[in-house]
């Protein structure tokens, strides 16, 4: 149970939620990364883990106020308010940039994730064989996921619930992108369009899956952080390093046929990483990309300082 926050502190949590929501919209970027480098990741996992039968018994024995404090309710409201605001507003901006200025957007996130990886590595207190192995396993898993292309589609109710459960588990893991998991499942466009068009049935089914997934997975993460923290941190660092393959800014189309054609006629093409000199899809923006990558890398330190201040308070 956390100490009560002031209005300004809660506003800071909301701003972190806005950043998390914007990151979660982009396939390849994780909101969990933003949570970690801004200093609220462990609080998020621990608070989610407190939503259990003991918490609900407090409503009967000690009242709603005790329940609310036990689950860190103000924190949740502030954080998910920010995530909601971001997804419903900034999502359009992020998607526009992803479609029209991909090199610049991915360069910024490449620098952000690279800075995040080295920051998390610094928090590992003790290195041994198990920790090094966890780092390598994390790199391998994220690298493999980043190399996979879309493999399925689905819009039925059960599939939307499943998509939500799997995506939210990825979203709270730094380095594993929930949006990219949705791409792999074939549900990304469906969910994004549902948000744009305010399809409340679709949003409700997807949210149900998210609720089921996050409540179950957070308890497992809480246990791991408590008993194997260094190994978990190394694994998460590996996820970030491995995901850099997916975020490489320069990618050309591969082959002569789209990998998938949607019902509205929109085509998705397989891409492969190339050197900047071989990039052929649009304006190269090499200098701009380097500048934005450096800004993304430096921004990690800015957010980490905010996170450190938040912990101190």
C-alpha positions in Angstrom: 0.0 0.0 0.0 1.5 3.3 -1.1 1.5 6.6 0.7 -1.2 9.1 -0.5 -0.1 11.4 -3.3 -0.7 15.0 -3.8 -2.6 16.4 -6.8 0.6 17.4 -8.5 2.1 13.9 -8.0 -1.1 12.3 -9.4 -0.8 14.6 -12.4 2.7 13.3 -12.9 1.3 9.7 -12.9 -1.2 10.8 -15.5 1.5 12.2 -17.7 3.4 9.0 -17.5 0.2 7.2 -18.5 -0.1 9.5 -21.5 3.4 8.5 -22.6 2.7 4.8 -22.0 -0.5 5.0 -24.1 1.3 6.7 -27.0 4.0 4.0 -26.9 1.6 1.1 -26.7 -0.1 2.2 -29.9 3.1 1.6 -31.9 3.9 -2.0 -32.9 7.4 -2.6 -31.6 7.3 -0.2 -28.6 6.1 -1.2 -25.1 4.4 1.0 -22.6 6.1 -1.1 -19.9 9.4 0.5 -21.1 8.0 3.9 -20.3 6.7 2.8 -16.9 10.1 1.3 -16.0 12.2 4.3 -16.9 9.8 6.8 -15.2 10.0 4.9 -11.9 6.5 3.5 -11.6 7.0 -0.1 -13.0 7.4 -2.0 -9.8 4.6 0.1 -8.1 2.3 -0.8 -11.1 3.1 -4.5 -10.8 2.8 -4.6 -7.0 -0.5 -2.6 -7.1 -2.0 -5.0 -9.7 -0.9 -7.9 -7.6 -2.9 -6.5 -4.7 -6.1 -6.8 -6.6 -7.0 -10.2 -5.0 -9.6 -11.9 -2.8 -8.0 -10.3 0.3 -8.6 -6.9 -1.2 -12.3 -7.6 -1.8 -12.8 -9.0 1.7 -11.7 -5.6 3.0 -14.8 -4.0 1.5 -16.9 -6.1 3.9 -14.7 -6.0 7.0 -13.1 -2.6 6.8 -15.1 -0.6 4.2 -14.5 0.7 0.7 -11.9 3.3 1.8 -9.6 0.5 3.1 -10.1 -1.5 -0.1 -9.2 1.6 -2.2 -6.0 2.3 -0.3 -5.0 -1.4 -0.3 -5.1 -1.6 -4.1 -3.6 1.9 -4.6 -6.8 3.1 -6.3 -5.8 6.8 -6.8 -2.6 5.6 -8.7 -4.7 3.4 -11.0 -7.2 6.2 -11.8 -4.4 8.7 -12.6 -2.4 6.2 -14.7 -5.3 4.7 -16.7 -6.8 8.2 -17.2 -3.5 9.1 -18.9 -3.4 5.9 -21.0 -7.0 6.4 -22.1 -6.5 10.1 -23.0 -3.4 9.1 -25.0 -5.0 6.2 -26.9 -8.1 8.2 -27.8 -6.1 11.3 -28.9 -2.4 10.9 -29.4 -3.0 7.5 -31.2 -4.1 9.3 -34.3 -0.9 11.4 -34.3 1.4 8.5 -33.7 -0.3 6.5 -36.5 0.0 9.4 -38.8 3.7 9.7 -38.1 4.2 5.9 -38.5 2.5 6.0 -41.9 4.0 9.3 -43.2 7.4 9.7 -41.4 8.4 6.2 -40.4 12.2 6.8 -40.4 12.0 9.7 -38.0 9.5 8.0 -35.7 11.3 4.7 -35.5 14.7 6.5 -35.0 13.3 8.3 -32.0 12.0 5.1 -30.5 15.2 3.3 -31.4 17.2 5.8 -29.3 14.6 5.6 -26.5 14.7 1.8 -26.2 18.5 1.7 -26.5 18.7 4.1 -23.6 16.2 2.2 -21.7 18.1 -1.1 -22.1 21.3 0.3 -20.7 19.4 2.0 -17.9 17.8 -1.3 -16.8 21.1 -3.1 -17.0 22.6 -0.5 -14.5 19.9 -1.6 -12.0 21.1 -5.2 -11.9 22.9 -5.5 -8.6 24.7 -8.8 -9.0 25.8 -10.6 -12.2 26.2 -14.4 -12.3 25.6 -17.2 -14.8 21.8 -17.2 -14.3 21.6 -13.4 -14.9 23.8 -13.6 -18.0 21.7 -16.5 -19.3 18.5 -14.5 -18.7 19.9 -11.6 -20.7 20.7 -13.8 -23.6 17.4 -15.6 -23.5 15.6 -12.2 -23.4 17.5 -11.0 -26.5 16.8 -14.3 -28.3 13.0 -14.2 -27.5 12.5 -10.6 -28.5 14.7 -10.9 -31.6 12.6 -13.9 -32.7 9.3 -12.2 -32.1 10.6 -9.1 -33.9 11.4 -11.2 -37.0 7.9 -12.8 -37.2 5.4 -11.5 -39.7 1.6 -11.4 -39.4 0.3 -14.9 -39.1 -3.5 -14.6 -38.4 -6.6 -12.6 -38.4 -9.7 -12.7 -36.3 -12.7 -10.7 -35.2 -14.9 -13.2 -33.3 -15.7 -12.4 -29.7 -13.5 -15.1 -28.1 -10.6 -14.1 -30.3 -10.9 -10.4 -29.3 -10.8 -11.5 -25.6 -7.8 -13.7 -26.2 -6.1 -10.9 -28.1 -6.6 -8.5 -25.3 -5.3 -10.9 -22.7 -2.1 -11.7 -24.7 -1.5 -8.1 -25.7 -1.8 -6.6 -22.2 0.7 -9.2 -20.9 3.1 -7.9 -23.5 2.3 -4.3 -22.9 3.4 -4.4 -19.2 6.7 -6.1 -20.2 9.4 -3.7 -21.2 10.7 -4.6 -24.6 7.7 -6.7 -25.7 5.2 -4.7 -27.7 1.5 -5.4 -27.1 0.7 -3.7 -30.3 3.1 -5.9 -32.2 1.5 -9.0 -30.6 -1.8 -7.7 -31.9 -0.2 -7.4 -35.4 0.9 -11.0 -35.1 -2.6 -12.1 -34.1 -4.1 -10.1 -36.9 -6.2 -8.0 -34.5 -4.2 -4.7 -34.7 -6.2 -3.0 -37.4 -9.5 -4.2 -36.0 -8.8 -2.8 -32.6 -7.4 0.5 -33.8 -10.4 1.0 -36.1 -12.7 0.1 -33.3 -11.1 2.8 -31.1 -11.4 5.3 -33.9 -15.1 4.5 -34.6 -16.1 4.1 -30.9 -17.2 0.5 -31.4 -18.2 -0.1 -27.8 -18.8 -3.9 -28.2 -15.4 -4.5 -29.7 -13.8 -2.2 -27.1 -15.6 -4.0 -24.3 -14.6 -7.5 -25.4 -11.0 -6.4 -25.9 -11.0 -4.6 -22.5 -12.3 -7.8 -20.8 -9.4 -9.7 -22.2 -7.0 -7.1 -21.0 -8.5 -7.2 -17.5 -8.2 -11.0 -17.3 -4.7 -11.0 -18.6 -3.3 -8.2 -16.5 -4.7 -9.5 -13.2 -3.3 -13.0 -13.8 0.0 -12.0 -15.2 0.8 -9.3 -12.7 0.7 -11.7 -9.8 3.3 -13.8 -11.6 5.5 -10.8 -12.3 5.2 -9.6 -8.6 6.4 -13.0 -7.5 9.4 -12.9 -9.9 10.4 -9.4 -8.8 10.3 -10.4 -5.2 12.4 -13.6 -5.5 14.4 -13.2 -8.7 14.8 -9.5 -9.2 18.2 -9.5 -10.9 17.3 -12.3 -13.3 14.0 -10.5 -14.2 15.9 -7.2 -14.8 18.4 -8.9 -17.0 15.6 -10.7 -18.9 13.7 -7.4 -19.5 17.0 -5.8 -20.7 17.3 -8.6 -23.1 13.8 -8.0 -24.4 14.7 -4.4 -25.1 17.9 -5.2 -26.8 16.3 -7.9 -29.0 13.4 -5.6 -29.9 15.8 -3.1 -31.5 15.7 -5.3 -34.6 12.1 -4.4 -35.1 12.7 -0.7 -34.5 15.5 -0.2 -37.0 14.3 2.9 -38.9 15.3 1.9 -42.4 13.2 -1.0 -43.8 12.5 -1.8 -47.5 9.7 -3.9 -48.8 10.6 -7.5 -49.5 9.3 -9.4 -52.5 6.6 -8.5 -55.1 3.5 -9.5 -53.3 1.8 -8.1 -50.1 1.9 -10.5 -47.1 -1.7 -9.7 -46.3 -4.6 -7.9 -48.1 -7.3 -6.6 -45.7 -11.1 -6.6 -46.5 -10.9 -2.8 -47.2 -8.3 -3.4 -49.9 -5.4 -2.1 -47.7 -2.2 -4.1 -48.2 0.5 -4.9 -45.7 3.9 -5.8 -47.0 6.8 -7.8 -45.6 9.8 -5.6 -44.8 13.5 -6.2 -44.2 16.1 -4.0 -42.5 18.6 -2.2 -44.7 21.4 0.3 -44.4 20.4 4.0 -44.7 22.1 4.2 -48.1 19.9 1.4 -49.4 16.6 2.8 -48.2 14.2 3.4 -51.0 10.6 3.9 -49.6 10.6 7.6 -49.0 12.8 10.5 -47.9 15.8 9.2 -46.0 16.2 11.8 -43.3 19.5 10.4 -42.1 20.6 13.5 -40.2 17.1 14.0 -38.7 16.9 10.4 -37.8 20.3 10.6 -36.0 19.2 13.7 -34.1 15.9 12.1 -33.0 17.7 8.9 -31.9 20.0 11.0 -29.7 17.0 12.9 -28.4 15.2 9.6 -27.6 18.4 8.3 -25.8 18.8 11.5 -23.8 15.1 11.6 -22.9 15.6 8.3 -21.0 17.8 10.2 -18.5 15.2 13.0 -18.2 12.4 10.5 -17.5 14.6 8.5 -15.1 15.4 11.7 -13.1 11.6 12.3 -12.8 11.2 8.7 -11.7 14.0 9.0 -9.1 12.4 12.2 -7.8 9.0 10.4 -7.6 10.5 7.5 -5.6 12.2 10.0 -3.2 9.0 11.7 -2.6 
